[in-house]
Amino acid sequence: MSRDYDLIIVGGSMVGASLACALADTPLRIALLDAKRFEADWPADGFDLRVSAITRASEAFLQQLDAWPGDHAERVSPFREMHVWDATGDGVIHFDSAELGEATLGHIVENRVLIKTLHRQIDAAKNIDYLAPVAPTAIEFDDKQARLLLEDGEPLTAKLLVGADGGNSWVRRQAGISVRGWDYDQAALVTWVKTEQFHQETAWQRFLPDGPLAFLPLSEGYSSIVWSTSPQHARQLQQLDEAPFRQELAASFGHTLGEIEDSGPRAVFPLRFFETEHYIRPRLTLVGDAAHTIHPLAGQGVNLGFADAQSLAQVIREAQQRQQDIGSQPVLRRYERWRRADNRAMLIAMDSFKRLFGSQWGPLRWLRNTGLNLTDRLGPLKQIIMRQAMGSPPDRD
């Protein structure tokens, strides 16, 4: 097997795999690298601790790739409504897809299910080599190619190297691309639970003084939990025995769905905000969390990553059709200009929401509760917000 490629993608999770799939019908030779080989089989009971709220725009992109997990229908949970309220006031807002004449606002999908359907397409593609587990050790660049050295000493070369390896991107660090941002004084505790009352195919989010608590609908009446709170509180919650944890969770949620009858394992992840100084260098580009990381309160992180992959794939296709060098700075600049404005707008919006709802200053608390109630009464404004949340295909304009 030749080790010379047109494109090397480091990171085989959702965003990196979707980029590979988006170019599977081109003549380009692609290598998709992963530190750990994806295992497509898992126990029948329980759920993945990591789930994603997939917008309608991301769903359309995955359907174009023939990678929407339709044959895992029991693992693809629609949410048709959203309830958001402030625990420290009377502010409430309710979104309903029926107000738009739509069947859903989006779907909650386990990350492993999405990765499995994407890798099924990768396995069937003749122009993609999935290399895992591999450990790259160094990157070298010259005018014509990127050279990736693996732990076994074997080099891979390509016209373009893509870093899709997450918020702690090794590719980004090796390339010396700096980031602007900060660590939030928050961590996200994630788990899954079975509630006494049915979740009504609704995404529920209650803003507590320490951060938002979200119940996201899964199949069979289960819900995925994303509880953003202080790092100390998150660790305490993780260490609690089952009964006291369920009691504290139900109480913090105001017993909105009754008692917690069952719960899964718990994990804690630190929360950060950053954007890289540059998305690109000659022969190199970053996508997804390698380029930007966002607070999870609106579930937009992976959707921004899918939009990155969709946009970069289109830029590469156009360059190929024009017989241009896909790794050249002028070509990659088109991708950076295309995505930076949209990504930055979402990053700033989510950071602003986090700060607005995290403040306990009296006037600001009054303002946000008043704003929630006023927006809830303004039908046209609510519809605009819902359309934005459902997403739209990446638009160069």
C-alpha positions as CSV (number, residue, x, y, z in Angstrom):
1,M,0.0,0.0,0.0
2,S,1.4,3.4,-1.0
3,R,1.9,5.8,1.9
4,D,1.5,8.9,-0.4
5,Y,-1.9,10.5,-0.1
6,D,-3.7,13.6,-1.3
7,L,-5.3,14.1,2.1
8,I,-4.5,12.9,5.6
9,I,-7.1,13.5,8.3
10,V,-5.9,13.0,11.9
11,G,-8.9,12.2,14.0
12,G,-11.5,9.5,13.1
13,S,-14.4,10.6,15.3
14,M,-17.6,12.4,14.0
15,V,-16.1,15.4,12.3
16,G,-13.0,13.8,10.8
17,A,-15.0,10.8,9.6
18,S,-17.7,13.0,8.0
19,L,-15.0,14.9,6.1
20,A,-13.6,11.7,4.7
21,C,-17.1,10.5,3.8
22,A,-17.8,13.8,2.0
23,L,-14.9,13.2,-0.3
24,A,-15.4,9.4,-0.7
25,D,-16.6,9.8,-4.3
26,T,-13.6,11.8,-5.5
27,P,-10.3,10.6,-7.0
28,L,-8.5,11.8,-4.0
29,R,-6.5,9.3,-1.9
30,I,-7.4,9.8,1.7
31,A,-5.9,8.5,5.0
32,L,-8.0,8.7,8.1
33,L,-5.9,8.2,11.2
34,D,-7.1,7.5,14.7
35,A,-5.2,6.9,18.0
36,K,-7.7,4.1,18.9
37,R,-9.6,1.9,16.5
38,F,-13.3,2.4,16.7
39,E,-15.2,-0.7,18.0
40,A,-18.6,-1.0,16.3
41,D,-20.0,-3.4,18.9
42,W,-21.1,-2.5,22.4
43,P,-23.4,-3.9,25.1
44,A,-27.1,-3.8,24.4
45,D,-28.0,-2.2,27.7
46,G,-27.3,1.4,28.6
47,F,-26.3,4.4,26.5
48,D,-23.2,6.2,25.4
49,L,-22.3,8.9,27.9
50,R,-21.6,11.2,25.0
51,V,-24.6,12.3,22.9
52,S,-25.1,15.1,20.4
53,A,-28.0,17.3,19.7
54,I,-28.1,17.1,15.9
55,T,-29.7,20.0,14.1
56,R,-31.8,19.6,11.0
57,A,-28.9,21.1,8.9
58,S,-26.4,18.5,10.2
59,E,-29.0,15.8,9.7
60,A,-29.3,16.8,6.0
61,F,-25.5,16.7,5.7
62,L,-25.3,13.2,7.1
63,Q,-28.2,12.1,4.9
64,Q,-26.2,13.4,1.8
65,L,-23.3,11.2,3.0
66,D,-25.7,8.2,3.4
67,A,-24.6,8.2,7.0
68,W,-27.8,9.2,8.9
69,P,-28.3,6.3,11.3
70,G,-31.8,5.3,10.1
71,D,-31.2,1.6,10.9
72,H,-30.5,2.6,14.5
73,A,-33.9,4.2,14.8
74,E,-34.2,3.1,18.4
75,R,-31.0,5.1,19.2
76,V,-32.1,8.3,17.3
77,S,-34.4,10.3,19.5
78,P,-36.4,13.2,18.2
79,F,-36.9,16.3,20.3
80,R,-40.0,18.2,19.2
81,E,-40.1,20.8,22.0
82,M,-37.7,22.6,24.3
83,H,-38.5,24.0,27.7
84,V,-36.0,26.5,29.2
85,W,-36.4,28.2,32.5
86,D,-34.5,30.1,35.2
87,A,-34.4,28.4,38.6
88,T,-33.7,31.8,40.3
89,G,-36.7,33.6,38.8
90,D,-40.0,33.2,36.9
91,G,-38.5,33.4,33.3
92,V,-39.7,30.6,31.0
93,I,-39.6,30.0,27.3
94,H,-41.1,27.1,25.3
95,F,-40.3,26.1,21.8
96,D,-42.5,23.8,19.7
97,S,-41.6,22.5,16.3
98,A,-45.4,22.5,15.4
99,E,-45.2,26.3,15.4
100,L,-43.0,26.0,12.4
101,G,-45.0,23.3,10.7
102,E,-42.0,21.0,11.3
103,A,-42.0,17.4,12.8
104,T,-38.9,18.0,15.0
105,L,-36.4,20.6,16.1
106,G,-33.6,18.0,15.9
107,H,-32.5,14.6,17.2
108,I,-30.5,13.4,20.2
109,V,-28.1,10.7,19.0
110,E,-25.4,8.8,20.8
111,N,-22.0,9.7,19.5
112,R,-21.0,6.0,19.0
113,V,-24.0,5.5,16.8
114,L,-23.1,8.4,14.5
115,I,-19.5,7.2,14.3
116,K,-20.6,3.7,13.5
117,T,-22.7,4.8,10.5
118,L,-19.9,7.1,9.2
119,H,-17.4,4.3,9.5
120,R,-19.6,2.0,7.6
121,Q,-19.3,4.4,4.7
122,I,-15.6,4.7,5.2
123,D,-15.2,0.9,5.1
124,A,-17.0,0.8,1.8
125,A,-15.0,3.6,0.2
126,K,-12.2,2.6,-2.2
127,N,-10.2,5.8,-1.8
128,I,-10.0,5.9,2.0
129,D,-7.5,4.0,4.2
130,Y,-8.5,3.9,7.9
131,L,-5.3,3.6,9.9
132,A,-5.8,2.8,13.6
133,P,-4.5,2.6,16.1
134,V,-1.6,4.8,15.0
135,A,0.5,7.3,17.0
136,P,2.0,10.2,14.9
137,T,5.1,11.7,16.4
138,A,6.1,14.6,14.2
139,I,4.9,16.8,11.3
140,E,7.1,18.3,8.6
141,F,6.1,20.7,5.9
142,D,7.6,21.9,2.7
143,D,6.3,23.8,-0.3
144,K,4.7,20.7,-1.9
145,Q,3.6,18.4,0.9
146,A,3.0,17.6,4.6
147,R,5.0,14.7,6.0
148,L,3.6,12.9,9.0
149,L,5.9,10.6,11.0
150,L,4.4,7.6,12.8
151,E,5.6,5.9,15.9
152,D,6.9,3.0,13.9
153,G,9.1,5.3,11.9
154,E,7.0,5.1,8.7
155,P,6.2,8.5,7.0
156,L,3.0,9.4,5.4
157,T,2.8,12.3,2.9
158,A,0.0,14.3,1.5
159,K,-0.8,17.6,-0.2
160,L,-3.0,18.5,2.8
161,L,-3.1,17.5,6.4
162,V,-6.3,18.1,8.4
163,G,-6.4,18.3,12.2
164,A,-9.7,16.8,13.4
165,D,-8.4,15.6,16.7
166,G,-10.4,17.5,19.2
167,G,-10.0,20.3,21.7
168,N,-6.5,19.1,22.8
169,S,-5.4,18.8,19.2
170,W,-1.9,17.3,18.8
171,V,-1.9,18.6,15.2
172,R,-2.6,22.1,16.3
173,R,0.2,22.0,18.9
174,Q,2.7,20.5,16.5
175,A,1.9,23.3,14.0
176,G,2.4,25.9,16.6
177,I,-1.1,27.5,16.2
178,S,-2.1,29.4,19.3
179,V,-5.5,29.7,20.8
180,R,-7.4,32.6,22.3
181,G,-9.8,31.7,25.1
182,W,-10.1,30.6,28.7
183,D,-11.2,27.8,30.9
184,Y,-14.6,28.2,32.4
185,D,-14.9,27.6,36.1
186,Q,-17.3,24.8,35.2
187,A,-17.2,21.1,34.4
188,A,-19.9,19.0,32.8
189,L,-21.2,15.9,34.5
190,V,-22.7,13.5,32.0
191,T,-24.8,10.4,32.5
192,W,-28.1,8.8,31.5
193,V,-31.2,8.4,33.7
194,K,-34.7,6.9,33.6
195,T,-37.3,9.3,35.0
196,E,-40.6,8.6,36.7
197,Q,-42.4,10.6,34.1
198,F,-42.0,10.4,30.3
199,H,-39.7,13.1,28.8
200,Q,-42.4,13.9,26.2
201,E,-39.7,14.0,23.4
202,T,-38.7,17.3,24.8
203,A,-35.3,18.9,25.6
204,W,-35.5,20.4,29.1
205,Q,-33.0,22.9,30.4
206,R,-33.0,24.6,33.8
207,F,-30.5,27.3,34.6
208,L,-29.2,26.9,38.1
209,P,-26.9,29.4,39.8
210,D,-23.8,27.2,39.1
211,G,-24.8,26.4,35.5
212,P,-27.4,24.8,33.2
213,L,-28.9,21.3,33.9
214,A,-30.2,19.6,30.7
215,F,-32.3,16.5,30.3
216,L,-32.1,15.4,26.6
217,P,-34.6,12.7,25.4
218,L,-33.4,9.2,24.6
219,S,-35.3,6.1,23.7
220,E,-37.6,4.2,26.1
221,G,-38.2,7.2,28.3
222,Y,-34.5,7.6,29.2
223,S,-32.7,10.9,29.2
224,S,-29.1,12.0,28.7
225,I,-27.9,14.4,31.4
226,V,-25.5,17.3,30.9
227,W,-25.1,19.1,34.2
228,S,-22.7,22.1,34.0
229,T,-21.6,23.2,37.4
230,S,-18.5,24.1,39.4
231,P,-15.6,21.6,39.1
232,Q,-15.8,20.9,42.8
233,H,-19.6,20.1,42.7
234,A,-19.2,18.0,39.6
235,R,-16.6,15.8,41.4
236,Q,-18.8,15.5,44.4
237,L,-21.7,14.5,42.2
238,Q,-19.5,11.9,40.5
239,Q,-18.5,10.3,43.8
240,L,-22.0,10.1,45.3
241,D,-23.7,6.8,45.8
242,E,-26.6,6.1,43.5
243,A,-29.5,6.9,45.8
244,P,-28.2,10.3,47.0
245,F,-27.1,11.3,43.5
246,R,-30.6,10.5,42.1
247,Q,-32.2,12.5,44.9
248,E,-29.9,15.5,44.3
249,L,-30.5,15.4,40.6
250,A,-34.3,15.2,40.9
251,A,-34.3,18.1,43.4
252,S,-32.0,20.3,41.3
253,F,-34.4,19.7,38.3
254,G,-37.3,20.7,40.4
255,H,-38.8,17.2,40.1
256,T,-40.0,18.3,36.7
257,L,-40.1,14.7,35.5
258,G,-40.7,13.1,38.9
259,E,-38.1,10.9,40.6
260,I,-35.0,9.4,39.1
261,E,-35.7,5.6,38.8
262,D,-32.4,4.5,37.2
263,S,-29.1,6.0,36.3
264,G,-25.9,5.1,34.5
265,P,-22.2,5.6,35.0
266,R,-21.0,9.2,35.4
267,A,-18.2,11.1,33.8
268,V,-16.9,14.7,34.2
269,F,-15.4,16.9,31.5
270,P,-13.8,20.4,31.9
271,L,-15.4,23.2,29.9
272,R,-13.5,25.6,27.8
273,F,-13.9,28.4,25.4
274,F,-11.4,29.1,22.7
275,E,-10.8,29.8,19.0
276,T,-7.5,29.4,17.2
277,E,-5.6,32.4,15.9
278,H,-5.6,30.7,12.5
279,Y,-7.6,27.8,11.0
280,I,-5.0,27.2,8.3
281,R,-1.4,27.1,7.4
282,P,0.0,26.1,4.0
283,R,-0.6,22.3,3.8
284,L,-2.6,22.3,7.0
285,T,-6.1,23.1,8.2
286,L,-8.1,22.5,11.4
287,V,-11.8,21.5,11.7
288,G,-14.2,21.1,14.6
289,D,-13.0,21.3,18.2
290,A,-9.4,21.5,17.0
291,A,-10.2,25.0,15.8
292,H,-12.9,26.1,18.3
293,T,-14.5,24.9,21.5
294,I,-17.9,26.1,22.8
295,H,-19.9,25.8,25.9
296,P,-22.4,22.9,25.6
297,L,-25.4,24.8,26.9
298,A,-27.0,24.9,23.4
299,G,-25.5,21.7,22.0
300,Q,-23.9,23.4,19.0
301,G,-20.3,22.1,19.2
302,V,-20.5,19.1,16.8
303,N,-22.9,21.0,14.5
304,L,-20.2,23.6,14.0
305,G,-17.8,20.8,13.3
306,F,-20.1,19.2,10.7
307,A,-20.4,22.6,9.0
308,D,-16.6,22.9,8.9
309,A,-16.3,19.5,7.3
310,Q,-19.0,20.2,4.8
311,S,-17.5,23.6,3.8
312,L,-13.9,22.2,3.6
313,A,-15.1,19.3,1.4
314,Q,-16.7,21.8,-1.0
315,V,-13.6,24.0,-1.1
316,I,-11.5,20.9,-1.8
317,R,-13.8,19.7,-4.5
318,E,-13.9,23.1,-6.2
319,A,-10.1,23.3,-6.1
320,Q,-9.8,19.9,-7.6
321,Q,-12.2,20.7,-10.4
322,R,-10.1,23.8,-11.2
323,Q,-6.9,21.8,-11.0
324,Q,-5.6,23.8,-8.1
325,D,-3.4,22.6,-5.3
326,I,-5.7,21.6,-2.5
327,G,-3.1,22.3,0.2
328,S,-2.1,25.8,-1.0
329,Q,-2.8,28.9,1.1
330,P,-5.1,30.6,-1.4
331,V,-7.3,27.5,-1.5
332,L,-7.4,27.0,2.2
333,R,-8.1,30.7,2.8
334,R,-11.5,30.2,1.2
335,Y,-12.4,27.7,3.9
336,E,-11.1,29.9,6.7
337,R,-13.0,33.0,5.5
338,W,-16.1,30.9,5.0
339,R,-16.2,29.4,8.5
340,R,-14.6,31.8,10.8
341,A,-17.4,34.4,10.8
342,D,-20.2,31.9,11.5
343,N,-18.2,30.0,14.1
344,R,-17.2,33.2,15.9
345,A,-20.8,34.5,16.0
346,M,-21.9,31.3,17.6
347,L,-19.0,31.2,20.0
348,I,-19.7,34.8,21.2
349,A,-23.4,34.1,21.5
350,M,-23.0,31.0,23.6
351,D,-20.4,32.7,25.8
352,S,-22.7,35.6,26.3
353,F,-25.6,33.3,27.2
354,K,-23.4,31.5,29.7
355,R,-22.4,34.8,31.4
356,L,-26.0,36.2,31.3
357,F,-27.5,33.1,33.0
358,G,-24.5,32.6,35.3
359,S,-24.8,36.0,36.9
360,Q,-26.7,36.4,40.2
361,W,-26.6,40.2,40.1
362,G,-30.1,41.4,40.8
363,P,-30.7,43.7,37.8
364,L,-29.2,41.2,35.3
365,R,-31.3,38.4,36.8
366,W,-34.4,40.5,36.4
367,L,-33.4,41.3,32.8
368,R,-32.9,37.7,31.7
369,N,-36.2,36.6,33.3
370,T,-38.1,39.4,31.7
371,G,-36.4,38.7,28.4
372,L,-37.3,35.0,28.5
373,N,-41.0,35.8,29.3
374,L,-41.2,38.5,26.7
375,T,-39.6,36.4,24.0
376,D,-41.9,33.5,24.8
377,R,-44.9,35.8,24.0
378,L,-43.5,37.1,20.7
379,G,-44.3,34.3,18.2
380,P,-42.3,35.7,15.2
381,L,-39.2,36.2,17.3
382,K,-39.5,32.7,18.7
383,Q,-39.8,31.3,15.2
384,I,-36.6,33.1,14.2
385,I,-34.7,31.7,17.2
386,M,-36.0,28.2,16.4
387,R,-35.0,28.4,12.8
388,Q,-31.5,29.5,13.9
389,A,-31.3,26.6,16.3
390,M,-32.3,24.1,13.7
391,G,-29.4,25.3,11.5
392,S,-29.0,25.9,7.8
393,P,-26.4,24.7,5.3
394,P,-23.1,26.6,5.5
395,D,-23.5,29.9,3.5
396,R,-20.6,31.7,2.0
397,D,-22.6,34.9,2.0
